Amino acid sequence: MAKKTVHIKEEEGQMFRIARGIFSREELRDLASRMVVLKRSSRA
């Protein structure tokens, strides 16, 4: 299980670096807000 966690964290780091190069700060904030809402609704 630990190997999967490390692998996921590596991919997340890579993904976020790419996203920062593509999206504006405002777009990233909007995306983050929408992700929080989706995450909360998936727990319900």
Buried (B, 14 or more C-beta within 10 A) or exposed (E): EEEEEEEEEEEEEEEEEEEEEEEEEEEBEEEEEEEEEEEEEEEE
